[in-house]
Amino acid sequence: MSRPDGKAPYALLITPAPEETVSIFDVPARHGAMVLVSDPDRAQRGELETAMARFRLTPAEIGLLSGLVAGRTLRDYCDERRISINTGKFHLRSLFAKTETQRQVGLVRAALLAIRDL
């Protein structure tokens, strides 16, 4: 989502919210959606490292996760870092395993929620 002030665009994540997620917000509905907004100027790498410390991520994994949280695609991140897509996929699979997530949307959601809870 672009911003009129010329800063980096907000990254939006809209995802279905399962009942156990909705219940933490004291919403009586059984189903819902979550809209998470990430300000790449706010979500600094150090903040992400702190929020995700319990997962013991490597610097390469934190770098990739930071890129995904900022709204970059895996391909864009790999091109920026001048690494192969296979290396990026390796780090992504490692992130999934460590965070017990299965998709990028779940991984980014976990990171944004961890940052929110700081």
GISUL-V718785 format. One line per field, one symbol per residue. ss: DSSP state (H for helix, E for strand, C for the rest). psi: psi as a letter, one per 40 degrees, with the letter a starting at -180 (. if undefined). A space follows every 10 residues. Layout:
ss->???
psi->???
//
This chain:
ss->CCCCCCCCCC EEEEEEECHH HHHCCCCCCC CEEEEEEECC CCCCHHHHHH HCHHHCCCHH HHHHHHHHHC CCCHHHHHHH HCCCHHHHHH HHHHHHHHHC CCCHHHHHHH HHHHHHCC
psi->hiieeeiiii hihhiihidd dddeefheid iaihhhhhhd ddgidddddd dedeefiidd ddddddddde eiiddddddd efiidddddd ddddddddef ieiddddddd dddddde.
//
